[in-house]
Amino acid sequence: MPIPEFLAKLRARVGTELMVLPSVAACVFDERGRLLMALHAEAEPLWAPPGGIIEPDESPADAAVREVREEVGLDIRVAGLIGVYGGPEFRCVYPNGDQCSYVTTVYGCTAADADARPDGVEISDVRWVTEQEAARLPQPRWTPLALPDAFAWWRRTFAAG
């Protein structure tokens, strides 16, 4: 997905300087407690939950729904807030030199079906994984901070009953 228009306009003014941006990640779980992970087709392919930037006037929950639909073709239901994260693990420099520090709202979500399909642009593959399988995938620096909380949220919310 190309850079959103509002961000392109800001980048035209500030160049590659560091920007703090609000973002979301959707931890979509199936009925067995497996997490949907997406292989992000960037310079260094890494596995992470679907997500992205929150656009102007968009609620974080709506951004999570939109990003999952765009990236993997699933309609999801946001079932709860896992947490809000930031810090050095959420900072990155893109191949074009753009610097970003993300503040990421992570949601626990469910999907009506498990037929996720990568968009072929941002996402090149998808998998439903257990917590142990997720830990073995190459991931961005932020996921080891958020994914344990996500799996704990699923156990509290769905497996406790």
C-alpha positions as a Markdown table, in Angstrom:
| # | Residue | x | y | z |
|---|---|---|---|---|
| 1 | Met | 0.0 | 0.0 | 0.0 |
| 2 | Pro | 1.4 | 3.4 | -0.9 |
| 3 | Ile | 2.0 | 6.0 | 1.8 |
| 4 | Pro | -1.3 | 7.6 | 2.8 |
| 5 | Glu | -1.8 | 11.1 | 1.2 |
| 6 | Phe | -1.8 | 12.9 | 4.6 |
| 7 | Leu | 1.5 | 11.4 | 5.5 |
| 8 | Ala | 3.0 | 12.0 | 2.0 |
| 9 | Lys | 2.2 | 15.7 | 2.5 |
| 10 | Leu | 3.9 | 15.8 | 5.9 |
| 11 | Arg | 6.9 | 14.0 | 4.5 |
| 12 | Ala | 7.2 | 16.6 | 1.8 |
| 13 | Arg | 7.7 | 19.2 | 4.5 |
| 14 | Val | 9.8 | 17.3 | 7.0 |
| 15 | Gly | 11.7 | 14.9 | 4.8 |
| 16 | Thr | 13.0 | 11.8 | 6.5 |
| 17 | Glu | 13.1 | 13.4 | 10.0 |
| 18 | Leu | 11.7 | 11.3 | 12.9 |
| 19 | Met | 7.9 | 11.3 | 13.2 |
| 20 | Val | 5.8 | 9.8 | 16.0 |
| 21 | Leu | 2.8 | 8.1 | 14.4 |
| 22 | Pro | -0.2 | 6.3 | 15.9 |
| 23 | Ser | -0.7 | 2.8 | 14.7 |
| 24 | Val | -2.7 | -0.4 | 15.4 |
| 25 | Ala | -2.0 | -4.1 | 15.3 |
| 26 | Ala | -4.8 | -6.6 | 15.2 |
| 27 | Cys | -4.1 | -9.9 | 17.0 |
| 28 | Val | -6.7 | -12.1 | 15.3 |
| 29 | Phe | -7.3 | -15.4 | 17.0 |
| 30 | Asp | -9.2 | -18.5 | 15.8 |
| 31 | Glu | -11.3 | -20.7 | 18.0 |
| 32 | Arg | -8.3 | -22.8 | 18.9 |
| 33 | Gly | -6.3 | -19.8 | 20.2 |
| 34 | Arg | -4.0 | -19.6 | 17.2 |
| 35 | Leu | -2.8 | -16.2 | 16.1 |
| 36 | Leu | -2.9 | -14.9 | 12.6 |
| 37 | Met | 0.6 | -13.8 | 11.6 |
| 38 | Ala | 1.4 | -12.0 | 8.3 |
| 39 | Leu | 4.7 | -12.0 | 6.4 |
| 40 | His | 5.3 | -8.4 | 5.7 |
| 41 | Ala | 7.0 | -8.0 | 2.3 |
| 42 | Glu | 9.5 | -5.3 | 3.2 |
| 43 | Ala | 13.2 | -5.0 | 2.8 |
| 44 | Glu | 13.6 | -7.6 | 5.6 |
| 45 | Pro | 10.6 | -9.9 | 5.5 |
| 46 | Leu | 9.3 | -10.3 | 9.1 |
| 47 | Trp | 6.2 | -12.0 | 10.6 |
| 48 | Ala | 3.8 | -9.8 | 12.6 |
| 49 | Pro | 0.0 | -9.4 | 13.2 |
| 50 | Pro | -1.7 | -7.3 | 10.5 |
| 51 | Gly | -1.8 | -3.6 | 11.2 |
| 52 | Gly | -0.7 | -0.1 | 10.2 |
| 53 | Ile | -1.1 | 3.6 | 10.6 |
| 54 | Ile | -4.3 | 5.2 | 12.0 |
| 55 | Glu | -5.6 | 7.7 | 9.4 |
| 56 | Pro | -7.0 | 11.2 | 10.3 |
| 57 | Asp | -10.4 | 11.0 | 11.9 |
| 58 | Glu | -10.3 | 7.2 | 12.1 |
| 59 | Ser | -10.7 | 5.5 | 15.5 |
| 60 | Pro | -8.0 | 3.0 | 16.4 |
| 61 | Ala | -10.5 | 0.1 | 16.3 |
| 62 | Asp | -11.8 | 1.1 | 12.9 |
| 63 | Ala | -8.2 | 1.3 | 11.7 |
| 64 | Ala | -7.6 | -2.3 | 12.9 |
| 65 | Val | -10.6 | -3.5 | 11.0 |
| 66 | Arg | -9.6 | -1.7 | 7.8 |
| 67 | Glu | -6.0 | -2.8 | 7.9 |
| 68 | Val | -6.9 | -6.5 | 8.3 |
| 69 | Arg | -9.4 | -6.3 | 5.5 |
| 70 | Glu | -6.8 | -4.5 | 3.2 |
| 71 | Glu | -3.9 | -6.8 | 4.1 |
| 72 | Val | -5.4 | -10.2 | 4.4 |
| 73 | Gly | -9.0 | -10.0 | 3.2 |
| 74 | Leu | -10.7 | -10.9 | 6.5 |
| 75 | Asp | -13.6 | -9.2 | 8.2 |
| 76 | Ile | -12.9 | -9.1 | 12.0 |
| 77 | Arg | -14.6 | -8.2 | 15.2 |
| 78 | Val | -12.5 | -6.2 | 17.7 |
| 79 | Ala | -13.1 | -8.1 | 21.0 |
| 80 | Gly | -10.9 | -6.2 | 23.4 |
| 81 | Leu | -7.9 | -4.0 | 24.0 |
| 82 | Ile | -4.6 | -5.8 | 24.7 |
| 83 | Gly | -2.5 | -2.8 | 25.3 |
| 84 | Val | -0.8 | 0.4 | 24.0 |
| 85 | Tyr | 2.9 | 0.1 | 23.3 |
| 86 | Gly | 5.8 | 2.3 | 22.4 |
| 87 | Gly | 9.5 | 2.8 | 22.9 |
| 88 | Pro | 12.7 | 2.1 | 21.1 |
| 89 | Glu | 11.5 | -1.3 | 19.9 |
| 90 | Phe | 8.8 | 0.6 | 17.9 |
| 91 | Arg | 11.2 | 2.8 | 16.1 |
| 92 | Cys | 12.2 | 2.1 | 12.5 |
| 93 | Val | 14.0 | 3.5 | 9.5 |
| 94 | Tyr | 12.5 | 2.6 | 6.1 |
| 95 | Pro | 14.6 | 1.8 | 3.1 |
| 96 | Asn | 14.0 | 5.4 | 1.7 |
| 97 | Gly | 15.3 | 6.8 | 5.0 |
| 98 | Asp | 12.0 | 7.8 | 6.6 |
| 99 | Gln | 12.3 | 7.6 | 10.4 |
| 100 | Cys | 9.2 | 6.6 | 12.4 |
| 101 | Ser | 8.5 | 5.9 | 16.1 |
| 102 | Tyr | 5.1 | 4.2 | 16.4 |
| 103 | Val | 2.7 | 4.2 | 19.3 |
| 104 | Thr | 0.8 | 1.1 | 18.7 |
| 105 | Thr | -2.6 | 0.1 | 20.0 |
| 106 | Val | -2.9 | -3.6 | 20.0 |
| 107 | Tyr | -6.4 | -5.2 | 19.9 |
| 108 | Gly | -7.6 | -8.8 | 20.4 |
| 109 | Cys | -9.9 | -9.8 | 17.6 |
| 110 | Thr | -11.9 | -12.7 | 16.2 |
| 111 | Ala | -12.8 | -13.5 | 12.6 |
| 112 | Ala | -15.9 | -15.2 | 11.2 |
| 113 | Asp | -13.7 | -17.4 | 9.0 |
| 114 | Ala | -10.1 | -18.4 | 8.8 |
| 115 | Asp | -9.7 | -17.9 | 5.1 |
| 116 | Ala | -7.0 | -15.2 | 5.2 |
| 117 | Arg | -5.3 | -14.3 | 1.9 |
| 118 | Pro | -2.2 | -12.1 | 1.6 |
| 119 | Asp | -2.8 | -9.0 | -0.5 |
| 120 | Gly | 0.4 | -9.6 | -2.4 |
| 121 | Val | 1.6 | -6.0 | -1.9 |
| 122 | Glu | 2.2 | -5.5 | 1.8 |
| 123 | Ile | 1.7 | -9.1 | 2.8 |
| 124 | Ser | 3.2 | -12.1 | 1.0 |
| 125 | Asp | 2.0 | -15.0 | 3.2 |
| 126 | Val | -0.2 | -15.7 | 6.3 |
| 127 | Arg | -0.2 | -18.4 | 8.9 |
| 128 | Trp | -2.3 | -19.3 | 12.0 |
| 129 | Val | 0.2 | -20.1 | 14.7 |
| 130 | Thr | 0.4 | -21.2 | 18.3 |
| 131 | Glu | 2.4 | -19.2 | 20.8 |
| 132 | Gln | 5.3 | -21.5 | 20.5 |
| 133 | Glu | 5.2 | -21.4 | 16.7 |
| 134 | Ala | 5.0 | -17.6 | 16.7 |
| 135 | Ala | 8.1 | -17.4 | 18.9 |
| 136 | Arg | 10.2 | -19.2 | 16.2 |
| 137 | Leu | 9.2 | -16.9 | 13.4 |
| 138 | Pro | 11.5 | -14.0 | 12.4 |
| 139 | Gln | 9.7 | -10.9 | 13.8 |
| 140 | Pro | 10.1 | -7.2 | 14.3 |
| 141 | Arg | 11.6 | -6.0 | 17.6 |
| 142 | Trp | 8.2 | -5.0 | 19.0 |
| 143 | Thr | 6.4 | -8.3 | 18.8 |
| 144 | Pro | 8.2 | -10.1 | 21.7 |
| 145 | Leu | 6.8 | -7.2 | 23.9 |
| 146 | Ala | 3.2 | -7.5 | 22.7 |
| 147 | Leu | 2.6 | -11.1 | 21.7 |
| 148 | Pro | 2.9 | -12.6 | 25.2 |
| 149 | Asp | 0.2 | -10.1 | 26.3 |
| 150 | Ala | -1.9 | -11.1 | 23.3 |
| 151 | Phe | -1.8 | -14.8 | 24.1 |
| 152 | Ala | -2.5 | -14.1 | 27.8 |
| 153 | Trp | -5.5 | -12.0 | 26.7 |
| 154 | Trp | -6.9 | -14.8 | 24.6 |
| 155 | Arg | -6.5 | -17.3 | 27.5 |
| 156 | Arg | -8.3 | -14.9 | 29.9 |
| 157 | Thr | -11.0 | -14.1 | 27.5 |
| 158 | Phe | -11.8 | -17.3 | 25.7 |
| 159 | Ala | -10.0 | -20.3 | 27.3 |
| 160 | Ala | -10.8 | -19.6 | 30.9 |
| 161 | Gly | -14.5 | -20.7 | 30.6 |
